[in-house]
Amino acid sequence: MRWSEVRQLFPDTFVLVENQKSQVVNGELHVEEVAVIRPLHDGQEAMDELMNAHGKIFVYHTKHDEVVMLIRTKPAYRGIVQ
């Protein structure tokens, strides 16, 4: 499902979604298609889900026109790249 469709179905709310299609542009992840897992009722529930999210699953608010996230790399420690 495209992000514009998610925004129409769930206006002004947090949603738990899974990344289905994305691309990296200049160090940012631009998500084009997602699978909605479920809408979240409030900020506390969104925070709880965010702390448990992993892999391609994340929490995002539908107030945003696009899903764009900065990619952060893990630092290397003692010559080991993680």
HELIX and SHEET records of a PDB file:
HELIX    1   1 TRP A    3  LEU A    9  1                                   7    
HELIX    2   2 GLY A   43  ASN A   52  1                                  10    
SHEET    1   A 4 ILE A  57  HIS A  61  0                                        
SHEET    2   A 4 PHE A  14  VAL A  25 -1                                        
SHEET    3   A 4 GLU A  28  LEU A  40 -1                                        
SHEET    4   A 4 VAL A  67  LEU A  70 -1                                        
END                                                                             
